[in-house]
Amino acid sequence: MINELLIDEVQEAQKYTNFVILMPSLPESYNLKKFTLKKETNKQRSSIRFEIHSKGRVLRIKQFFYDWAIPVITADTNLIQQGKSFEIEGIVGFFGTDYKGNQAASYCRWFTNIELSVIAGIFDEKEILMILQSLKAVDNDSIRTIGEQSYTSCSYTARYNKSKWDIDDEVSRVTWYEANEDILIEESLRINIPKIYNEFNLDSIGYKENEAGSEYHFLYRTQEDFTNGFWLWIAPRELSDPLPPFTGHKIGTRQSWNIKRVSGSVLDIPVNNIILCRQNTKYKSWMVHWEKDNYIFHFYSRASIKNNIREYQLFFSELYSK
């Protein structure tokens, strides 16, 4: 249960965060306690935490904007190994174990990451799903003013150019732009970036010129739920993550992948070799990596109930339609 005083406190807290605050509506046997807010300042990111108590059991929920990495991709931010996927209103989350060894779950709506951790007792998966399904925006206006706004508008990293770990990374070292701004793409790349692809709209662009060449990020989000999406990162070899060194099945721990090399013709990409990665879970994320003209291209899709790589094949065709 949430009392009126706490509702007022949470609504006030929304003024100091860059994500939509979501609160549960639960039966009387559940009590919400210990709501805390970390306000956004020019020196710290915002977050909230609260606990849900029921019959001697306790779980904690943390909410924040996970914007120091690829925001539409990392759907399991607090888990230490590949968990079991679930789906709520078309959005995929994961059950698993967190860094403290607690029973846990990770979920997201808009740009609000939800990390659930059981800190006393046991909650079964059905009950955890019920709690996550009950999470609703306390202030519905925040969905429009925050949840549906671009990464460039809302991201702490984008607005302050600050990485999480005080080390420049691929997200913080570029400047972020709204999708309607014209960004000059190097002629040598010979690519076309569509503004719209199926239900996905180009949301934000990261860009920076470097001595080794220009680095680009293109973030797409669906207009259906403003949560699902995909991300294309293009960087000179010197600035890029390396290509995956291994192929095979069940590679990785935090996330488990089936990785194989395929011909470029399979996805209409004009290169000889593509590294195609499929996540080992019911609802899958995909990664596609390839190299061309000293640039490495990384494509990432969020784990989705639409889990066929063919969904993106026309995007690759359009990418090289110049």
C-alpha atoms as a printed R data frame, in Angstrom:
    type eleno elety resid chain resno      x       y       z
1   ATOM     1    CA   MET     A     1  0.000   0.000   0.000
2   ATOM     2    CA   ILE     A     2  1.140   3.577  -0.686
3   ATOM     3    CA   ASN     A     3 -0.154   6.284   1.621
4   ATOM     4    CA   GLU     A     4 -1.068   9.780   0.478
5   ATOM     5    CA   LEU     A     5  2.001  11.380   2.073
6   ATOM     6    CA   LEU     A     6  4.314   9.064   0.161
7   ATOM     7    CA   ILE     A     7  2.502   9.759  -3.120
8   ATOM     8    CA   ASP     A     8  3.126  13.473  -2.567
9   ATOM     9    CA   GLU     A     9  6.783  12.735  -1.778
10  ATOM    10    CA   VAL     A    10  7.232  10.679  -4.939
11  ATOM    11    CA   GLN     A    11  5.520  13.285  -7.121
12  ATOM    12    CA   GLU     A    12  7.883  15.890  -5.706
13  ATOM    13    CA   ALA     A    13 10.842  13.588  -6.366
14  ATOM    14    CA   GLN     A    14  9.918  13.414 -10.068
15  ATOM    15    CA   LYS     A    15 11.042  17.039 -10.407
16  ATOM    16    CA   TYR     A    16 14.641  16.008  -9.662
17  ATOM    17    CA   THR     A    17 15.090  12.948 -11.888
18  ATOM    18    CA   ASN     A    18 15.684  12.398 -15.616
19  ATOM    19    CA   PHE     A    19 13.534   9.251 -15.796
20  ATOM    20    CA   VAL     A    20  9.866   8.386 -15.256
21  ATOM    21    CA   ILE     A    21  9.351   7.296 -11.644
22  ATOM    22    CA   LEU     A    22  7.253   4.128 -11.460
23  ATOM    23    CA   MET     A    23  5.458   3.008  -8.319
24  ATOM    24    CA   PRO     A    24  3.519  -0.218  -7.587
25  ATOM    25    CA   SER     A    25 -0.154  -0.710  -6.889
26  ATOM    26    CA   LEU     A    26 -0.324  -3.829  -4.706
27  ATOM    27    CA   PRO     A    27 -2.713  -5.676  -2.349
28  ATOM    28    CA   GLU     A    28 -2.864  -4.717   1.334
29  ATOM    29    CA   SER     A    29 -0.483  -7.521   2.285
30  ATOM    30    CA   TYR     A    30  2.360  -5.537   0.694
31  ATOM    31    CA   ASN     A    31  3.777  -2.391   2.274
32  ATOM    32    CA   LEU     A    32  6.082   0.130   0.659
33  ATOM    33    CA   LYS     A    33  8.798   1.541   2.918
34  ATOM    34    CA   LYS     A    34 12.080   3.483   2.902
35  ATOM    35    CA   PHE     A    35 11.591   5.599  -0.214
36  ATOM    36    CA   THR     A    36 14.797   7.553  -0.910
37  ATOM    37    CA   LEU     A    37 15.779   9.977  -3.663
38  ATOM    38    CA   LYS     A    38 19.155  10.956  -5.038
39  ATOM    39    CA   LYS     A    39 18.573  14.229  -6.874
40  ATOM    40    CA   GLU     A    40 20.253  15.014 -10.151
41  ATOM    41    CA   THR     A    41 22.907  17.720  -9.874
42  ATOM    42    CA   ASN     A    42 25.756  18.703 -12.166
43  ATOM    43    CA   LYS     A    43 27.903  16.303 -10.129
44  ATOM    44    CA   GLN     A    44 25.657  13.235  -9.749
45  ATOM    45    CA   ARG     A    45 23.024  11.213 -11.566
46  ATOM    46    CA   SER     A    46 19.580  10.796 -10.074
47  ATOM    47    CA   SER     A    47 18.038   7.596  -8.748
48  ATOM    48    CA   ILE     A    48 15.350   6.380  -6.362
49  ATOM    49    CA   ARG     A    49 15.048   3.345  -4.102
50  ATOM    50    CA   PHE     A    50 12.261   1.825  -2.051
51  ATOM    51    CA   GLU     A    51 11.456  -1.446  -0.317
52  ATOM    52    CA   ILE     A    52  8.383  -3.686  -0.516
53  ATOM    53    CA   HIS     A    53  7.647  -5.706   2.635
54  ATOM    54    CA   SER     A    54  5.286  -8.700   2.763
55  ATOM    55    CA   LYS     A    55  4.963 -11.435   5.406
56  ATOM    56    CA   GLY     A    56  8.507 -11.023   6.702
57  ATOM    57    CA   ARG     A    57 10.002 -10.858   3.217
58  ATOM    58    CA   VAL     A    58 11.610  -7.782   1.673
59  ATOM    59    CA   LEU     A    59 12.619  -6.756  -1.818
60  ATOM    60    CA   ARG     A    60 14.263  -3.549  -2.892
61  ATOM    61    CA   ILE     A    61 13.673  -1.678  -6.153
62  ATOM    62    CA   LYS     A    62 16.087   0.832  -7.613
63  ATOM    63    CA   GLN     A    63 15.210   3.050 -10.582
64  ATOM    64    CA   PHE     A    64 17.554   5.187 -12.673
65  ATOM    65    CA   PHE     A    65 18.561   6.051 -16.242
66  ATOM    66    CA   TYR     A    66 21.300   3.633 -17.343
67  ATOM    67    CA   ASP     A    67 22.784   6.069 -19.844
68  ATOM    68    CA   TRP     A    68 26.525   5.477 -19.547
69  ATOM    69    CA   ALA     A    69 26.209   2.451 -21.832
70  ATOM    70    CA   ILE     A    70 23.957   1.606 -24.743
71  ATOM    71    CA   PRO     A    71 20.533   2.388 -23.239
72  ATOM    72    CA   VAL     A    72 18.296   0.266 -25.463
73  ATOM    73    CA   ILE     A    73 20.539  -2.782 -25.187
74  ATOM    74    CA   THR     A    74 21.530  -3.509 -21.602
75  ATOM    75    CA   ALA     A    75 18.366  -5.186 -20.324
76  ATOM    76    CA   ASP     A    76 20.021  -7.017 -17.410
77  ATOM    77    CA   THR     A    77 21.991  -4.299 -15.647
78  ATOM    78    CA   ASN     A    78 22.165  -5.885 -12.178
79  ATOM    79    CA   LEU     A    79 22.592  -9.564 -13.105
80  ATOM    80    CA   ILE     A    80 25.846 -11.533 -13.023
81  ATOM    81    CA   GLN     A    81 24.947 -14.319 -15.442
82  ATOM    82    CA   GLN     A    82 22.516 -15.056 -18.242
83  ATOM    83    CA   GLY     A    83 19.054 -15.053 -16.701
84  ATOM    84    CA   LYS     A    84 15.673 -16.270 -17.885
85  ATOM    85    CA   SER     A    85 13.777 -13.750 -19.971
86  ATOM    86    CA   PHE     A    86 10.205 -12.601 -19.372
87  ATOM    87    CA   GLU     A    87  7.864 -10.188 -21.120
88  ATOM    88    CA   ILE     A    88  5.521  -7.482 -19.810
89  ATOM    89    CA   GLU     A    89  3.461  -5.439 -22.286
90  ATOM    90    CA   GLY     A    90  5.840  -6.318 -25.112
91  ATOM    91    CA   ILE     A    91  9.004  -5.361 -23.205
92  ATOM    92    CA   VAL     A    92 11.570  -7.982 -22.190
93  ATOM    93    CA   GLY     A    93 13.201  -8.272 -18.786
94  ATOM    94    CA   PHE     A    94 15.302 -10.912 -17.039
95  ATOM    95    CA   PHE     A    95 15.287 -12.958 -13.855
96  ATOM    96    CA   GLY     A    96 18.631 -13.861 -12.333
97  ATOM    97    CA   THR     A    97 21.086 -13.281  -9.518
98  ATOM    98    CA   ASP     A    98 22.564  -9.881  -8.676
99  ATOM    99    CA   TYR     A    99 26.094  -8.911  -7.675
100 ATOM   100    CA   LYS     A   100 25.386  -9.584  -4.000
101 ATOM   101    CA   GLY     A   101 24.046 -13.071  -4.694
102 ATOM   102    CA   ASN     A   102 20.417 -12.053  -4.204
103 ATOM   103    CA   GLN     A   103 17.433 -13.293  -6.175
104 ATOM   104    CA   ALA     A   104 16.900 -10.471  -8.687
105 ATOM   105    CA   ALA     A   105 15.200  -9.153 -11.798
106 ATOM   106    CA   SER     A   106 15.874  -6.377 -14.298
107 ATOM   107    CA   TYR     A   107 13.295  -4.548 -16.381
108 ATOM   108    CA   CYS     A   108 12.872  -1.226 -18.182
109 ATOM   109    CA   ARG     A   109 10.162   1.187 -19.328
110 ATOM   110    CA   TRP     A   110 11.037   4.213 -21.456
111 ATOM   111    CA   PHE     A   111 14.473   5.185 -20.102
112 ATOM   112    CA   THR     A   112 13.685   3.981 -16.578
113 ATOM   113    CA   ASN     A   113 15.820   1.010 -15.555
114 ATOM   114    CA   ILE     A   114 14.277  -1.084 -12.794
115 ATOM   115    CA   GLU     A   115 16.550  -3.281 -10.694
116 ATOM   116    CA   LEU     A   116 14.757  -5.584  -8.270
117 ATOM   117    CA   SER     A   117 16.654  -7.398  -5.532
118 ATOM   118    CA   VAL     A   118 15.220  -9.742  -2.861
119 ATOM   119    CA   ILE     A   119 16.983  -8.902   0.408
120 ATOM   120    CA   ALA     A   120 14.959 -11.088   2.812
121 ATOM   121    CA   GLY     A   121 13.001 -14.263   2.196
122 ATOM   122    CA   ILE     A   122 11.940 -15.619  -1.184
123 ATOM   123    CA   PHE     A   123  9.541 -14.266  -3.814
124 ATOM   124    CA   ASP     A   124  8.578 -16.651  -6.603
125 ATOM   125    CA   GLU     A   125  8.807 -15.518 -10.228
126 ATOM   126    CA   LYS     A   126  5.040 -15.191 -10.583
127 ATOM   127    CA   GLU     A   127  4.942 -12.797  -7.632
128 ATOM   128    CA   ILE     A   128  7.875 -10.750  -8.929
129 ATOM   129    CA   LEU     A   129  6.137 -10.443 -12.295
130 ATOM   130    CA   MET     A   130  2.977  -9.264 -10.534
131 ATOM   131    CA   ILE     A   131  4.960  -6.551  -8.734
132 ATOM   132    CA   LEU     A   132  6.724  -5.415 -11.906
133 ATOM   133    CA   GLN     A   133  3.442  -5.406 -13.853
134 ATOM   134    CA   SER     A   134  1.917  -3.130 -11.208
135 ATOM   135    CA   LEU     A   135  4.541  -0.394 -11.696
136 ATOM   136    CA   LYS     A   136  2.928   2.725 -13.144
137 ATOM   137    CA   ALA     A   137  4.014   6.326 -13.602
138 ATOM   138    CA   VAL     A   138  3.059   8.370 -10.551
139 ATOM   139    CA   ASP     A   139  2.906  11.470 -12.755
140 ATOM   140    CA   ASN     A   140  1.447  10.635 -16.172
141 ATOM   141    CA   ASP     A   141  2.737  13.926 -17.608
142 ATOM   142    CA   SER     A   142  6.270  12.639 -17.029
143 ATOM   143    CA   ILE     A   143  5.732  10.002 -19.729
144 ATOM   144    CA   ARG     A   144  5.409  12.766 -22.307
145 ATOM   145    CA   THR     A   145  7.945  15.191 -20.838
146 ATOM   146    CA   ILE     A   146 10.624  12.585 -20.007
147 ATOM   147    CA   GLY     A   147  9.801   9.049 -21.131
148 ATOM   148    CA   GLU     A   148  9.059   9.954 -24.742
149 ATOM   149    CA   GLN     A   149 11.845  12.506 -25.070
150 ATOM   150    CA   SER     A   150 15.129  11.713 -26.782
151 ATOM   151    CA   TYR     A   151 18.302  10.326 -25.281
152 ATOM   152    CA   THR     A   152 19.958  13.648 -26.136
153 ATOM   153    CA   SER     A   153 17.329  15.584 -24.154
154 ATOM   154    CA   CYS     A   154 17.195  13.376 -21.068
155 ATOM   155    CA   SER     A   155 20.518  11.572 -20.686
156 ATOM   156    CA   TYR     A   156 22.826  12.852 -17.956
157 ATOM   157    CA   THR     A   157 25.790  11.575 -19.967
158 ATOM   158    CA   ALA     A   158 24.613  13.376 -23.104
159 ATOM   159    CA   ARG     A   159 23.916  16.654 -21.321
160 ATOM   160    CA   TYR     A   160 27.038  16.752 -19.135
161 ATOM   161    CA   ASN     A   161 29.450  14.607 -21.213
162 ATOM   162    CA   LYS     A   162 30.357  12.682 -18.070
163 ATOM   163    CA   SER     A   163 31.081   8.970 -18.037
164 ATOM   164    CA   LYS     A   164 30.069   6.815 -15.078
165 ATOM   165    CA   TRP     A   165 33.557   5.553 -14.271
166 ATOM   166    CA   ASP     A   166 35.579   8.753 -14.860
167 ATOM   167    CA   ILE     A   167 37.085   7.218 -17.989
168 ATOM   168    CA   ASP     A   168 36.083   8.338 -21.461
169 ATOM   169    CA   ASP     A   169 34.083   5.651 -23.241
170 ATOM   170    CA   GLU     A   170 32.233   5.342 -26.520
171 ATOM   171    CA   VAL     A   171 29.093   7.019 -25.119
172 ATOM   172    CA   SER     A   172 30.639   9.920 -23.203
173 ATOM   173    CA   ARG     A   173 33.430  10.891 -25.587
174 ATOM   174    CA   VAL     A   174 31.065  11.923 -28.420
175 ATOM   175    CA   THR     A   175 28.739  14.920 -28.558
176 ATOM   176    CA   TRP     A   176 25.037  14.031 -28.737
177 ATOM   177    CA   TYR     A   177 22.571  15.609 -31.155
178 ATOM   178    CA   GLU     A   178 18.844  15.418 -31.769
179 ATOM   179    CA   ALA     A   179 17.924  13.258 -34.754
180 ATOM   180    CA   ASN     A   180 16.767  16.240 -36.816
181 ATOM   181    CA   GLU     A   181 20.222  17.830 -36.809
182 ATOM   182    CA   ASP     A   182 22.361  17.341 -39.900
183 ATOM   183    CA   ILE     A   183 25.516  15.360 -39.203
184 ATOM   184    CA   LEU     A   184 28.097  15.106 -41.961
185 ATOM   185    CA   ILE     A   185 28.977  11.474 -42.591
186 ATOM   186    CA   GLU     A   186 32.383  10.773 -44.046
187 ATOM   187    CA   GLU     A   187 32.159  10.090 -47.761
188 ATOM   188    CA   SER     A   188 34.442   7.097 -47.354
189 ATOM   189    CA   LEU     A   189 31.746   5.295 -45.327
190 ATOM   190    CA   ARG     A   190 29.308   5.407 -48.246
191 ATOM   191    CA   ILE     A   191 26.269   4.743 -46.068
192 ATOM   192    CA   ASN     A   192 22.731   6.070 -45.821
193 ATOM   193    CA   ILE     A   193 21.178   6.572 -42.369
194 ATOM   194    CA   PRO     A   194 17.366   6.374 -42.558
195 ATOM   195    CA   LYS     A   195 15.355   8.620 -40.240
196 ATOM   196    CA   ILE     A   196 12.659   5.948 -39.919
197 ATOM   197    CA   TYR     A   197 12.859   2.176 -40.203
198 ATOM   198    CA   ASN     A   198  9.618   0.241 -39.726
199 ATOM   199    CA   GLU     A   199  8.262   1.324 -36.330
200 ATOM   200    CA   PHE     A   200 11.688   2.646 -35.242
201 ATOM   201    CA   ASN     A   201 12.529   6.357 -35.423
202 ATOM   202    CA   LEU     A   202 16.040   7.751 -35.282
203 ATOM   203    CA   ASP     A   203 16.166   9.158 -31.737
204 ATOM   204    CA   SER     A   204 19.653  10.601 -31.241
205 ATOM   205    CA   ILE     A   205 23.053  10.847 -32.908
206 ATOM   206    CA   GLY     A   206 26.442  10.744 -31.219
207 ATOM   207    CA   TYR     A   207 29.302  12.229 -33.227
208 ATOM   208    CA   LYS     A   208 32.899  13.318 -32.851
209 ATOM   209    CA   GLU     A   209 35.792  13.879 -35.228
210 ATOM   210    CA   ASN     A   210 39.062  12.245 -34.199
211 ATOM   211    CA   GLU     A   211 42.521  12.018 -35.715
212 ATOM   212    CA   ALA     A   212 41.837   8.409 -36.638
213 ATOM   213    CA   GLY     A   213 38.482   9.274 -38.215
214 ATOM   214    CA   SER     A   214 34.950  10.167 -37.169
215 ATOM   215    CA   GLU     A   215 32.958   8.183 -34.616
216 ATOM   216    CA   TYR     A   216 29.173   7.812 -34.897
217 ATOM   217    CA   HIS     A   217 26.304   6.439 -32.840
218 ATOM   218    CA   PHE     A   218 22.759   6.139 -34.171
219 ATOM   219    CA   LEU     A   219 20.070   5.284 -31.618
220 ATOM   220    CA   TYR     A   220 16.641   4.134 -32.850
221 ATOM   221    CA   ARG     A   221 13.573   3.718 -30.615
222 ATOM   222    CA   THR     A   222 10.153   2.348 -31.417
223 ATOM   223    CA   GLN     A   223  7.271   4.790 -31.238
224 ATOM   224    CA   GLU     A   224  5.040   2.013 -29.877
225 ATOM   225    CA   ASP     A   225  6.549   1.925 -26.383
226 ATOM   226    CA   PHE     A   226  9.640   4.229 -26.523
227 ATOM   227    CA   THR     A   227 11.648   1.376 -24.974
228 ATOM   228    CA   ASN     A   228 12.529  -1.211 -27.600
229 ATOM   229    CA   GLY     A   229 15.120  -0.185 -30.126
230 ATOM   230    CA   PHE     A   230 18.471  -0.742 -31.743
231 ATOM   231    CA   TRP     A   231 21.823   0.990 -31.921
232 ATOM   232    CA   LEU     A   232 24.443   1.331 -34.652
233 ATOM   233    CA   TRP     A   233 27.967   2.280 -33.560
234 ATOM   234    CA   ILE     A   234 30.590   3.067 -36.189
235 ATOM   235    CA   ALA     A   235 34.145   3.857 -35.140
236 ATOM   236    CA   PRO     A   236 37.704   3.734 -36.475
237 ATOM   237    CA   ARG     A   237 39.431   0.521 -35.486
238 ATOM   238    CA   GLU     A   238 41.551   2.413 -32.936
239 ATOM   239    CA   LEU     A   239 38.453   3.618 -31.034
240 ATOM   240    CA   SER     A   240 36.206   0.593 -31.447
241 ATOM   241    CA   ASP     A   241 35.644  -2.441 -29.312
242 ATOM   242    CA   PRO     A   242 37.436  -5.362 -30.980
243 ATOM   243    CA   LEU     A   243 35.490  -7.867 -32.991
244 ATOM   244    CA   PRO     A   244 34.450 -10.975 -31.009
245 ATOM   245    CA   PRO     A   245 37.475 -13.319 -31.049
246 ATOM   246    CA   PHE     A   246 35.553 -16.604 -30.849
247 ATOM   247    CA   THR     A   247 32.677 -18.322 -32.568
248 ATOM   248    CA   GLY     A   248 30.612 -21.129 -31.095
249 ATOM   249    CA   HIS     A   249 27.758 -21.790 -28.682
250 ATOM   250    CA   LYS     A   250 27.072 -20.423 -25.198
251 ATOM   251    CA   ILE     A   251 29.931 -17.931 -25.216
252 ATOM   252    CA   GLY     A   252 29.972 -15.468 -22.311
253 ATOM   253    CA   THR     A   253 28.794 -15.475 -18.702
254 ATOM   254    CA   ARG     A   254 26.763 -12.387 -17.890
255 ATOM   255    CA   GLN     A   255 25.142 -12.838 -21.280
256 ATOM   256    CA   SER     A   256 25.340 -16.080 -23.242
257 ATOM   257    CA   TRP     A   257 25.624 -15.956 -27.038
258 ATOM   258    CA   ASN     A   258 25.695 -18.216 -30.058
259 ATOM   259    CA   ILE     A   259 28.270 -16.617 -32.358
260 ATOM   260    CA   LYS     A   260 29.016 -17.485 -35.961
261 ATOM   261    CA   ARG     A   261 30.558 -15.976 -39.097
262 ATOM   262    CA   VAL     A   262 28.321 -15.544 -42.119
263 ATOM   263    CA   SER     A   263 28.671 -14.106 -45.605
264 ATOM   264    CA   GLY     A   264 27.833 -10.446 -46.082
265 ATOM   265    CA   SER     A   265 25.244 -11.416 -48.653
266 ATOM   266    CA   VAL     A   266 23.170 -13.037 -45.892
267 ATOM   267    CA   LEU     A   267 22.265  -9.585 -44.518
268 ATOM   268    CA   ASP     A   268 22.935  -7.483 -47.631
269 ATOM   269    CA   ILE     A   269 26.093  -5.983 -46.154
270 ATOM   270    CA   PRO     A   270 28.911  -5.468 -48.699
271 ATOM   271    CA   VAL     A   271 31.702  -7.186 -46.754
272 ATOM   272    CA   ASN     A   272 33.087 -10.707 -46.855
273 ATOM   273    CA   ASN     A   273 32.606 -11.635 -43.206
274 ATOM   274    CA   ILE     A   274 29.960 -10.750 -40.646
275 ATOM   275    CA   ILE     A   275 29.958 -11.883 -37.040
276 ATOM   276    CA   LEU     A   276 26.376 -12.687 -36.057
277 ATOM   277    CA   CYS     A   277 25.530 -13.101 -32.372
278 ATOM   278    CA   ARG     A   278 22.237 -14.501 -31.031
279 ATOM   279    CA   GLN     A   279 21.496 -14.384 -27.308
280 ATOM   280    CA   ASN     A   280 20.779 -17.729 -25.615
281 ATOM   281    CA   THR     A   281 17.408 -16.992 -24.073
282 ATOM   282    CA   LYS     A   282 13.740 -17.227 -25.020
283 ATOM   283    CA   TYR     A   283 13.473 -13.563 -25.990
284 ATOM   284    CA   LYS     A   284 16.679 -12.702 -27.817
285 ATOM   285    CA   SER     A   285 18.938  -9.761 -28.385
286 ATOM   286    CA   TRP     A   286 21.092  -9.689 -31.530
287 ATOM   287    CA   MET     A   287 24.527  -8.263 -32.240
288 ATOM   288    CA   VAL     A   288 26.064  -7.902 -35.691
289 ATOM   289    CA   HIS     A   289 29.699  -6.883 -36.195
290 ATOM   290    CA   TRP     A   290 31.681  -6.215 -39.352
291 ATOM   291    CA   GLU     A   291 34.706  -4.276 -40.568
292 ATOM   292    CA   LYS     A   292 35.002  -2.095 -43.659
293 ATOM   293    CA   ASP     A   293 37.627   0.455 -44.741
294 ATOM   294    CA   ASN     A   294 39.336   0.720 -41.328
295 ATOM   295    CA   TYR     A   295 35.980   1.196 -39.590
296 ATOM   296    CA   ILE     A   296 34.279  -1.333 -37.350
297 ATOM   297    CA   PHE     A   297 30.483  -1.436 -37.373
298 ATOM   298    CA   HIS     A   298 28.552  -2.703 -34.346
299 ATOM   299    CA   PHE     A   299 24.787  -3.236 -34.502
300 ATOM   300    CA   TYR     A   300 22.881  -4.062 -31.311
301 ATOM   301    CA   SER     A   301 19.178  -4.781 -30.822
302 ATOM   302    CA   ARG     A   302 17.365  -4.859 -27.531
303 ATOM   303    CA   ALA     A   303 16.068  -8.262 -26.409
304 ATOM   304    CA   SER     A   304 12.607  -8.412 -27.893
305 ATOM   305    CA   ILE     A   305  9.564 -10.617 -28.425
306 ATOM   306    CA   LYS     A   306 10.283  -9.989 -32.118
307 ATOM   307    CA   ASN     A   307 13.433 -12.073 -32.044
308 ATOM   308    CA   ASN     A   308 14.216 -12.705 -35.710
309 ATOM   309    CA   ILE     A   309 17.285 -11.015 -37.218
310 ATOM   310    CA   ARG     A   310 15.325 -10.784 -40.475
311 ATOM   311    CA   GLU     A   311 13.425  -7.931 -38.854
312 ATOM   312    CA   TYR     A   312 16.540  -5.817 -39.402
313 ATOM   313    CA   GLN     A   313 17.681  -7.143 -42.773
314 ATOM   314    CA   LEU     A   314 16.008  -4.339 -44.727
315 ATOM   315    CA   PHE     A   315 17.752  -1.818 -42.456
316 ATOM   316    CA   PHE     A   316 21.132  -3.173 -43.554
317 ATOM   317    CA   SER     A   317 20.003  -2.991 -47.190
318 ATOM   318    CA   GLU     A   318 18.948   0.619 -46.722
319 ATOM   319    CA   LEU     A   319 22.191   1.411 -44.928
320 ATOM   320    CA   TYR     A   320 24.172   0.630 -48.071
321 ATOM   321    CA   SER     A   321 21.623   1.938 -50.579
322 ATOM   322    CA   LYS     A   322 23.717   4.960 -51.624
